[in-house]
């Protein structure tokens, strides 16, 4: 299993991104396990979990067919150093 993180820009700088556009892709691509709307240079961060580079390429091709993208920047995980579903609730008292 390989984890890819895609930084996605839907629009050119200064334009307002279409939030619904990325929402249409998420249910159709089961490999996309997390989607975050972000601030800064990218509009969205997608976490994609696939078994191989070729499987990632298939997801990428579906993504660019489904949504008009301005820019996609992909990285892949070399090693998982920490992964948890526990919430840091100790500060609540």
DSSP file (Angstrom, degrees, kcal/mol; ACC not computed):
  #  RESIDUE AA STRUCTURE BP1 BP2  ACC     N-H-->O    O-->H-N    N-H-->O    O-->H-N    TCO  KAPPA ALPHA  PHI   PSI    X-CA   Y-CA   Z-CA
    1    1 A X              0   0    0      0, 0.0     2,-0.4     0, 0.0    50,-0.3   0.000 360.0 360.0 360.0 132.9    0.0    0.0    0.0
    2    2 A X  E     -A   50   0A   0     48,-4.1    48,-2.4    50,-0.1     2,-0.5  -0.951 360.0-145.3-121.0 142.8    1.3    3.4   -0.9
    3    3 A X  E     -A   49   0A   0     -2,-0.4    74,-3.2    74,-0.3     2,-0.4  -0.927  15.3-170.5-110.6 126.0   -0.1    6.7    0.3
    4    4 A X  E     -AB  48  76A   0     44,-2.9    44,-2.8    -2,-0.5     2,-0.5  -0.914  10.6-154.3-114.4 141.6   -0.1    9.7   -2.0
    5    5 A X  E     -AB  47  75A   0     70,-2.6    70,-1.8    -2,-0.4     2,-0.6  -0.972  12.6-162.9-115.4 119.0   -0.8   13.3   -1.0
    6    6 A X  E     -AB  46  74A   0     40,-2.4    40,-2.3    -2,-0.5     2,-0.6  -0.898   9.1-155.9-106.3 122.3   -2.2   15.5   -3.7
    7    7 A X  E     -AB  45  73A   0     66,-3.3    66,-2.6    -2,-0.6     2,-0.5  -0.878  22.7-165.8 -91.1 120.2   -2.1   19.2   -3.5
    8    8 A X  E     -AB  44  72A   0     36,-2.8    35,-2.1    -2,-0.6    36,-2.0  -0.923  18.0-169.0-117.8 128.6   -4.9   20.4   -5.8
    9    9 A X  E     - B   0  71A   0     62,-3.0    61,-2.6    -2,-0.5    62,-2.0  -0.975   1.8-175.6-111.4 122.1   -5.5   23.9   -7.1
   10   10 A X        +     0   0    0     -2,-0.5     2,-0.3    59,-0.2    -1,-0.1   0.702  66.6  31.7 -86.5 -21.1   -8.8   24.3   -8.9
   11   11 A X  S    S-     0   0    0      4,-0.1     3,-0.1    58,-0.1     2,-0.1  -0.859  84.2 -97.9-135.1 164.3   -8.4   27.9  -10.0
   12   12 A X    >   -     0   0    0     -2,-0.3     3,-2.0     1,-0.2    -2,-0.1  -0.403  68.3 -68.1 -72.5 161.5   -5.8   30.4  -11.0
   13   13 A X  T 3  S+     0   0    0      1,-0.3    -1,-0.2    -2,-0.1     3,-0.1  -0.253 123.0  19.7 -55.7 132.0   -4.6   32.7   -8.3
   14   14 A X  T 3  S+     0   0    0      1,-0.4    -1,-0.3    -3,-0.1     2,-0.1   0.134  96.8 112.8  95.7 -20.2   -7.3   35.2   -7.2
   15   15 A X  S <  S-     0   0    0     -3,-2.0     2,-0.6     1,-0.1    -1,-0.4  -0.476  73.4-111.6 -81.9 158.1  -10.3   33.1   -8.5
   16   16 A X        -     0   0    0     -2,-0.1    -4,-0.1    -3,-0.1    -1,-0.1  -0.803  34.1-126.4 -90.1 122.7  -12.8   31.5   -6.1
   17   17 A X        -     0   0    0     -2,-0.6     2,-1.0     1,-0.1     3,-0.1  -0.370  16.8-118.8 -70.4 148.6  -12.5   27.7   -6.2
   18   18 A X    >>  -     0   0    0      1,-0.2     4,-0.9    -2,-0.1     3,-0.8  -0.772  24.6-168.8 -88.2 101.8  -15.7   25.6   -6.8
   19   19 A X  H 3> S+     0   0    0     -2,-1.0     4,-1.4     1,-0.3     3,-0.4   0.863  84.1  58.3 -60.6 -38.1  -16.1   23.6   -3.6
   20   20 A X  H 3> S+     0   0    0      1,-0.2     4,-1.4     2,-0.2    -1,-0.3   0.799  94.8  66.3 -64.8 -28.3  -18.7   21.4   -5.2
   21   21 A X  H <> S+     0   0    0     -3,-0.8     4,-0.6     1,-0.2     3,-0.3   0.922 105.0  41.2 -60.9 -44.8  -16.3   20.3   -8.0
   22   22 A X  H >X S+     0   0    0     -4,-0.9     4,-1.5    -3,-0.4     3,-0.6   0.819 108.6  61.3 -74.5 -29.7  -14.0   18.4   -5.6
   23   23 A X  H 3X S+     0   0    0     -4,-1.4     4,-0.8     1,-0.2    -1,-0.2   0.806  98.1  58.6 -65.4 -28.6  -17.0   17.0   -3.7
   24   24 A X  H 3X S+     0   0    0     -4,-1.4     4,-0.5    -3,-0.3    -1,-0.2   0.790 106.3  48.5 -70.9 -26.6  -18.2   15.2   -6.9
   25   25 A X  H <X S+     0   0    0     -4,-0.6     4,-1.5    -3,-0.6     3,-0.4   0.878  97.3  68.8 -80.4 -39.8  -14.9   13.3   -7.1
   26   26 A X  H  < S+     0   0    0     -4,-1.5     3,-0.4     1,-0.2     6,-0.3   0.876 101.7  42.0 -54.5 -50.1  -14.6   12.1   -3.6
   27   27 A X  H  < S+     0   0    0     -4,-0.8    -1,-0.2     1,-0.2    -2,-0.1   0.836 113.5  54.6 -67.7 -28.9  -17.4    9.5   -3.6
   28   28 A X  H  < S+     0   0    0     -4,-0.5     2,-0.7    -3,-0.4    -1,-0.2   0.751 104.3  56.9 -75.9 -23.9  -16.5    8.3   -7.0
   29   29 A X    ><  -     0   0    0     -4,-1.5     3,-1.7    -3,-0.4    -1,-0.2  -0.851  61.4-176.0-113.0  96.7  -12.9    7.5   -6.1
   30   30 A X  T 3  S+     0   0    0     -2,-0.7    -1,-0.1     1,-0.3    19,-0.1   0.720  81.7  68.6 -65.4 -18.8  -12.8    5.1   -3.2
   31   31 A X  T 3  S+     0   0    0     -3,-0.1    18,-2.6    17,-0.1     2,-1.0   0.722  79.5  85.3 -71.4 -20.8   -9.1    5.4   -3.1
   32   32 A X  E <   +C   48   0A   0     -3,-1.7    16,-0.2    -6,-0.3     3,-0.1  -0.741  55.2 169.6 -82.1 105.5   -9.4    9.0   -1.9
   33   33 A X  E     +     0   0A   0     14,-2.3     2,-0.3    -2,-1.0    -1,-0.2   0.664  60.5  23.7 -97.0 -18.8   -9.8    8.4    1.8
   34   34 A X  E     -C   47   0A   0     13,-1.2    13,-2.7     2,-0.0     2,-0.4  -0.996  57.9-172.7-146.9 143.9   -9.4   12.0    3.1
   35   35 A X  E     -C   46   0A   0     -2,-0.3     2,-0.4    11,-0.2    11,-0.2  -0.992   6.9-174.6-137.5 128.9  -10.1   15.4    1.6
   36   36 A X  E     -C   45   0A   0      9,-2.4     9,-2.5    -2,-0.4     2,-0.5  -0.982  21.4-140.2-124.2 133.0   -9.2   18.7    3.2
   37   37 A X  E     -C   44   0A   0     -2,-0.4     7,-0.3     7,-0.2     2,-0.2  -0.818  38.5-170.9 -84.8 130.2  -10.0   22.2    2.0
   38   38 A X        -     0   0    0      5,-2.5     2,-0.2    -2,-0.5    -2,-0.0  -0.692  24.1-125.8-123.5 168.7   -6.9   24.2    2.9
   39   39 A X  S    S+     0   0    0     -2,-0.2     3,-0.4     2,-0.0     2,-0.3  -0.658  71.6  38.6-102.9 168.0   -5.5   27.7    3.0
   40   40 A X  S    S-     0   0    0     -2,-0.2    -2,-0.0     1,-0.2     0, 0.0  -0.685 116.0 -14.0  97.7-147.3   -2.3   28.8    1.2
   41   41 A X  S    S+     0   0    0     -2,-0.3     2,-0.3   -28,-0.0    -1,-0.2   0.665 123.7  52.7 -74.9 -18.4   -1.0   27.8   -2.2
   42   42 A X        -     0   0    0     -3,-0.4   -33,-0.2     1,-0.1     3,-0.1  -0.857  63.6-151.0-118.0 155.4   -3.3   24.8   -2.7
   43   43 A X  S    S+     0   0    0    -35,-2.1    -5,-2.5    -2,-0.3     2,-0.3   0.827  80.2  15.7 -89.1 -36.7   -7.1   24.6   -2.5
   44   44 A X  E     -AC   8  37A   0    -36,-2.0   -36,-2.8    -7,-0.3     2,-0.5  -0.972  56.3-150.4-140.6 150.8   -7.4   20.9   -1.4
   45   45 A X  E     -AC   7  36A   0     -9,-2.5    -9,-2.4    -2,-0.3     2,-0.4  -0.994  19.6-165.8-119.8 123.1   -5.3   18.1    0.0
   46   46 A X  E     -AC   6  35A   0    -40,-2.3   -40,-2.4    -2,-0.5     2,-0.6  -0.918  11.4-150.6-111.3 132.9   -6.3   14.6   -1.0
   47   47 A X  E     -AC   5  34A   0    -13,-2.7   -14,-2.3    -2,-0.4   -13,-1.2  -0.919  19.3-172.2-101.6 119.0   -5.0   11.5    0.7
   48   48 A X  E     -AC   4  32A   0    -44,-2.8   -44,-2.9    -2,-0.6     2,-0.5  -0.947   8.6-163.6-117.0 126.8   -5.0    8.6   -1.8
   49   49 A X  E     +A    3   0A   0    -18,-2.6     2,-0.3    -2,-0.5   -46,-0.2  -0.950  24.8 149.9-115.3 119.5   -4.3    5.0   -0.7
   50   50 A X  E     -A    2   0A   0    -48,-2.4   -48,-4.1    -2,-0.5     3,-0.0  -0.935  50.2-122.3-143.4 161.9   -3.4    2.6   -3.5
   51   51 A X  S    S+     0   0    0     -2,-0.3     2,-0.3   -50,-0.3   -48,-0.1   0.650  87.0   5.8 -82.9 -14.6   -1.3   -0.6   -3.9
   52   52 A X  S  > S-     0   0    0    -50,-0.1     4,-1.9     1,-0.1     5,-0.1  -0.967  74.1 -99.3-159.8 169.3    1.0    0.7   -6.7
   53   53 A X  H  > S+     0   0    0     -2,-0.3     4,-2.5     2,-0.2     5,-0.2   0.894 120.8  53.6 -63.2 -41.2    2.0    3.6   -8.9
   54   54 A X  H  > S+     0   0    0      1,-0.2     4,-1.7     2,-0.2    -1,-0.2   0.879 107.4  50.6 -65.2 -36.4   -0.1    2.3  -11.8
   55   55 A X  H  > S+     0   0    0      2,-0.2     4,-1.8     1,-0.2    -1,-0.2   0.897 110.2  50.4 -66.0 -39.2   -3.2    2.3   -9.5
   56   56 A X  H  X S+     0   0    0     -4,-1.9     4,-2.9     1,-0.2    -2,-0.2   0.914 106.6  55.2 -62.6 -41.7   -2.4    5.8   -8.5
   57   57 A X  H  X S+     0   0    0     -4,-2.5     4,-2.4     1,-0.2    -1,-0.2   0.879 105.5  52.5 -59.6 -38.5   -2.1    6.8  -12.1
   58   58 A X  H  X S+     0   0    0     -4,-1.7     4,-2.0     2,-0.2    -1,-0.2   0.926 111.1  46.2 -62.4 -44.7   -5.6    5.4  -12.7
   59   59 A X  H  X S+     0   0    0     -4,-1.8     4,-2.5     1,-0.2    -2,-0.2   0.929 111.9  51.7 -63.0 -45.5   -7.0    7.5   -9.8
   60   60 A X  H  X S+     0   0    0     -4,-2.9     4,-2.5     1,-0.2     5,-0.2   0.909 108.8  50.3 -58.0 -44.6   -5.2   10.6  -11.1
   61   61 A X  H  X S+     0   0    0     -4,-2.4     4,-1.4     1,-0.2    -1,-0.2   0.887 110.8  49.0 -64.3 -38.8   -6.6   10.1  -14.6
   62   62 A X  H  X S+     0   0    0     -4,-2.0     4,-1.8     2,-0.2    -1,-0.2   0.899 110.8  52.3 -65.3 -39.4  -10.1    9.8  -13.2
   63   63 A X  H  X S+     0   0    0     -4,-2.5     4,-2.0     1,-0.2    -2,-0.2   0.935 110.1  45.6 -61.7 -48.7   -9.6   13.0  -11.2
   64   64 A X  H  < S+     0   0    0     -4,-2.5    -1,-0.2     1,-0.2     5,-0.2   0.745 113.3  51.0 -73.2 -20.8   -8.4   15.1  -14.1
   65   65 A X  H  < S+     0   0    0     -4,-1.4    -1,-0.2    -5,-0.2    -2,-0.2   0.827 114.2  44.3 -76.9 -32.9  -11.3   13.9  -16.3
   66   66 A X  H  < S+     0   0    0     -4,-1.8     2,-0.4     1,-0.2    -2,-0.2   0.805 118.9  33.4 -83.7 -30.8  -13.9   14.7  -13.6
   67   67 A X  S  < S-     0   0    0     -4,-2.0     2,-0.7    -5,-0.2    -1,-0.2  -0.982  77.5-121.6-133.5 136.1  -12.7   18.1  -12.5
   68   68 A X        -     0   0    0     -2,-0.4     2,-0.3    -3,-0.1    -3,-0.1  -0.677  41.0-167.1 -75.6 114.2  -11.1   21.0  -14.3
   69   69 A X        -     0   0    0     -2,-0.7   -59,-0.2    -5,-0.2     3,-0.1  -0.802  28.1-162.6-108.9 145.1   -7.8   21.5  -12.4
   70   70 A X  S    S-     0   0    0    -61,-2.6     2,-0.3     1,-0.4   -60,-0.2   0.813  79.9  -7.1 -87.7 -36.6   -5.4   24.3  -12.5
   71   71 A X  E     -B    9   0A   0    -62,-2.0   -62,-3.0   -59,-0.0     2,-0.4  -0.971  54.3-164.7-161.2 141.3   -2.5   22.4  -10.9
   72   72 A X  E     -B    8   0A   0     -2,-0.3     2,-0.5   -64,-0.2   -64,-0.2  -0.997   6.0-173.8-131.2 129.4   -1.9   19.1   -9.1
   73   73 A X  E     -B    7   0A   0    -66,-2.6   -66,-3.3    -2,-0.4     2,-0.3  -0.977  12.3-165.0-124.0 116.9    1.2   18.4   -7.1
   74   74 A X  E     +B    6   0A   0     -2,-0.5     2,-0.3   -68,-0.2   -68,-0.2  -0.800  12.7 174.2-109.1 144.3    1.7   14.9   -5.8
   75   75 A X  E     -B    5   0A   0    -70,-1.8   -70,-2.6    -2,-0.3     2,-0.4  -0.941  17.1-144.6-133.7 157.6    4.0   13.4   -3.2
   76   76 A X  E     -B    4   0A   0     -2,-0.3     2,-0.3   -72,-0.2   -72,-0.2  -0.960  22.6-106.4-128.9 152.6    4.1    9.9   -1.8
   77   77 A X        -     0   0    0    -74,-3.2   -74,-0.3    -2,-0.4     3,-0.1  -0.543  22.8-173.3 -75.8 128.0    4.8    8.5    1.6
   78   78 A X  S    S-     0   0    0      1,-0.4     2,-0.3    -2,-0.3    -1,-0.2   0.791  76.5  -7.6 -84.7 -33.8    8.2    6.9    2.1
   79   79 A X        -     0   0    0      0, 0.0     2,-0.8     0, 0.0    -1,-0.4  -0.950  65.7-122.2-163.7 138.9    7.4    5.7    5.6
   80   80 A X        +     0   0    0     -2,-0.3     3,-0.2     1,-0.2    -3,-0.0  -0.809  28.8 175.6 -88.3 114.4    4.6    6.2    8.1
   81   81 A X  S    S+     0   0    0     -2,-0.8     2,-0.3     1,-0.3    -1,-0.2   0.779  70.3   3.4 -89.7 -31.1    6.2    7.6   11.2
   82   82 A X        +     0   0    0      2,-0.0    -1,-0.3     0, 0.0     2,-0.3  -0.942  60.9 166.3-155.9 134.8    2.9    8.1   13.1
   83   83 A X        +     0   0    0     -2,-0.3     2,-0.3    -3,-0.2    -3,-0.0  -0.916  16.5 152.1-149.6 121.0   -0.7    7.3   12.3
   84   84 A X        -     0   0    0     -2,-0.3    -2,-0.0     2,-0.1     0, 0.0  -0.984  40.1-156.3-147.6 154.7   -3.5    7.3   14.9
   85   85 A X        +     0   0    0     -2,-0.3     2,-0.1     2,-0.1    -1,-0.1   0.374  63.1 116.7-107.5  -0.8   -7.2    7.8   15.2
   86   86 A X        -     0   0    0      1,-0.1     2,-0.4     2,-0.0    -2,-0.1  -0.442  60.8-137.0 -68.3 138.3   -6.9    8.8   18.9
   87   87 A X        -     0   0    0     -2,-0.1     2,-1.9     1,-0.0     3,-0.1  -0.778  16.5-119.4 -96.9 142.7   -8.0   12.3   19.7
   88   88 A X        +     0   0    0     -2,-0.4     3,-0.4     1,-0.2    -1,-0.0  -0.541  54.6 149.2 -80.1  79.4   -5.9   14.5   22.1
   89   89 A X    >   +     0   0    0     -2,-1.9     3,-1.9     1,-0.2     4,-0.2   0.463  38.8  96.9 -94.4  -2.4   -8.7   15.1   24.6
   90   90 A X  G >  S+     0   0    0      1,-0.3     3,-1.1     2,-0.2    -1,-0.2   0.776  75.8  63.7 -58.4 -29.1   -6.5   15.3   27.7
   91   91 A X  G 3  S+     0   0    0     -3,-0.4    -1,-0.3     1,-0.2    -2,-0.1   0.603  82.1  81.1 -74.0  -9.0   -6.5   19.2   27.6
   92   92 A X  G <         0   0    0     -3,-1.9    -1,-0.2     1,-0.1    -2,-0.2   0.647 360.0 360.0 -73.9 -13.7  -10.3   19.2   28.2
   93   93 A X    <         0   0    0     -3,-1.1    -2,-0.1    -4,-0.2    -3,-0.1   0.424 360.0 360.0 123.7 360.0   -9.8   18.8   31.9
